[in-house]
Amino acid sequence: MNIVVNGKPQALEAQTNLQQLLENLQLGQGRIAIELNGEIVPRSLFQQTILQNDDSLEIVQAIGGG
């Protein structure tokens, strides 16, 4: 299955959820926002949200600072 993450093609196993994707990308920690096909996905739904072929994601990681 092929998706696009932050503008870059990514190949995944079928039935991959958002939480698994974050773990594969080593982004499981910290504050993260995900937009899936133009819709923000609440963190509480990451594990339930199964990715589909040709999905487009934007993943933004919050960085603290001053």
PASEBA-1860 file (N, C-alpha, C; in nm, 3 decimals):
! residues 66
1> MNIVVNGK> 0.085/-0.117/0.000/0.000/0.000/0.000/0.090/0.123/0.000 ~ 0.050/0.225/-0.073/0.128/0.348/-0.084/0.049/0.467/-0.031 ~ 0.117/0.549/0.050/0.058/0.672/0.101/0.160/0.784/0.079 ~ 0.120/0.906/0.112/0.211/1.021/0.105/0.215/1.083/0.244 ~ 0.337/1.098/0.299/0.357/1.157/0.431/0.442/1.282/0.415 ~ 0.385/1.396/0.448/0.456/1.524/0.437/0.517/1.542/0.298 ~ 0.440/1.504/0.196/0.482/1.522/0.058/0.573/1.415/0.002 ~ 0.607/1.312/0.081/0.698/1.207/0.035/0.625/1.073/0.030
9> PQALEAQT> 0.642/0.998/-0.079/0.580/0.865/-0.088/0.632/0.772/0.020 ~ 0.543/0.689/0.070/0.577/0.593/0.176/0.503/0.463/0.148 ~ 0.574/0.351/0.149/0.512/0.220/0.132/0.485/0.160/0.269 ~ 0.365/0.102/0.286/0.325/0.045/0.414/0.261/-0.091/0.393 ~ 0.258/-0.168/0.502/0.181/-0.292/0.505/0.032/-0.256/0.507 ~ -0.051/-0.341/0.451/-0.196/-0.322/0.459/-0.238/-0.329/0.604 ~ -0.347/-0.262/0.637/-0.403/-0.261/0.773/-0.315/-0.190/0.875 ~ -0.236/-0.093/0.831/-0.153/-0.014/0.922/-0.238/0.100/0.977
17> NLQQLLEN> -0.233/0.120/1.110/-0.306/0.232/1.168/-0.210/0.349/1.192 ~ -0.266/0.463/1.231/-0.183/0.582/1.250/-0.078/0.562/1.360 ~ -0.115/0.495/1.468/-0.019/0.471/1.577/0.099/0.388/1.528 ~ 0.073/0.286/1.448/0.181/0.203/1.393/0.269/0.284/1.300 ~ 0.208/0.371/1.219/0.286/0.456/1.130/0.381/0.544/1.210 ~ 0.330/0.607/1.316/0.415/0.692/1.399/0.531/0.614/1.458 ~ 0.505/0.493/1.503/0.611/0.410/1.558/0.713/0.375/1.450 ~ 0.667/0.343/1.329/0.758/0.312/1.217/0.846/0.432/1.182
25> LQLGQGRI> 0.789/0.552/1.193/0.863/0.674/1.162/0.939/0.728/1.283 ~ 0.932/0.657/1.394/0.995/0.695/1.519/0.948/0.833/1.566 ~ 0.815/0.853/1.556/0.753/0.978/1.599/0.649/0.954/1.709 ~ 0.659/0.842/1.778/0.558/0.805/1.876/0.556/0.892/2.001 ~ 0.663/0.963/2.029/0.672/1.044/2.150/0.643/1.191/2.118 ~ 0.601/1.264/2.220/0.583/1.407/2.205/0.446/1.445/2.153 ~ 0.431/1.575/2.131/0.304/1.629/2.084/0.303/1.632/1.932 ~ 0.206/1.561/1.876/0.198/1.546/1.732/0.057/1.574/1.685
33> AIELNGEI> 0.047/1.642/1.573/-0.082/1.662/1.507/-0.076/1.595/1.371 ~ -0.185/1.527/1.335/-0.191/1.459/1.205/-0.314/1.505/1.129 ~ -0.290/1.542/1.005/-0.398/1.573/0.913/-0.402/1.461/0.810 ~ -0.516/1.395/0.801/-0.534/1.283/0.708/-0.635/1.325/0.603 ~ -0.590/1.337/0.479/-0.677/1.377/0.368/-0.754/1.506/0.400 ~ -0.683/1.601/0.461/-0.743/1.732/0.488/-0.821/1.742/0.618 ~ -0.827/1.635/0.697/-0.902/1.634/0.823/-0.807/1.604/0.939 ~ -0.816/1.684/1.046/-0.736/1.659/1.166/-0.790/1.534/1.235
41> VPRSLFQQ> -0.699/1.445/1.275/-0.737/1.322/1.345/-0.702/1.340/1.493 ~ -0.799/1.329/1.583/-0.769/1.338/1.726/-0.676/1.225/1.770 ~ -0.587/1.255/1.862/-0.492/1.155/1.911/-0.564/1.031/1.963 ~ -0.681/1.048/2.020/-0.757/0.935/2.075/-0.800/0.836/1.966 ~ -0.792/0.877/1.838/-0.833/0.789/1.728/-0.715/0.734/1.647 ~ -0.592/0.762/1.687/-0.475/0.716/1.611/-0.475/0.565/1.595 ~ -0.505/0.493/1.703/-0.499/0.347/1.697/-0.615/0.288/1.615 ~ -0.727/0.356/1.610/-0.844/0.307/1.539/-0.846/0.345/1.391
49> TILQNDDS> -0.763/0.442/1.353/-0.766/0.493/1.216/-0.674/0.411/1.127 ~ -0.735/0.328/1.041/-0.661/0.242/0.949/-0.634/0.321/0.821 ~ -0.509/0.320/0.778/-0.472/0.393/0.657/-0.513/0.315/0.533 ~ -0.544/0.390/0.428/-0.587/0.333/0.301/-0.487/0.372/0.192 ~ -0.482/0.292/0.087/-0.396/0.323/-0.027/-0.426/0.464/-0.078 ~ -0.322/0.538/-0.109/-0.328/0.675/-0.162/-0.371/0.780/-0.061 ~ -0.375/0.747/0.071/-0.400/0.849/0.172/-0.287/0.951/0.170 ~ -0.320/1.074/0.208/-0.222/1.180/0.218/-0.223/1.234/0.360
57> LEIVQAIG> -0.105/1.235/0.423/-0.093/1.280/0.562/0.005/1.394/0.574 ~ -0.024/1.484/0.666/0.070/1.585/0.709/0.088/1.562/0.858 ~ 0.211/1.541/0.900/0.241/1.517/1.040/0.328/1.632/1.090 ~ 0.279/1.696/1.197/0.351/1.810/1.254/0.384/1.777/1.398 ~ 0.510/1.794/1.434/0.554/1.769/1.571/0.580/1.903/1.639 ~ 0.513/1.925/1.754/0.530/2.049/1.829/0.666/2.049/1.896 ~ 0.733/2.161/1.889/0.864/2.177/1.951/0.857/2.294/2.047 ~ 0.894/2.269/2.173/0.892/2.375/2.273/1.013/2.466/2.258
65> GG> 1.002/2.582/2.314/1.113/2.676/2.308/1.066/2.813/2.349 ~ 1.153/2.906/2.335/1.114/3.039/2.378/1.169/3.147/2.292
END
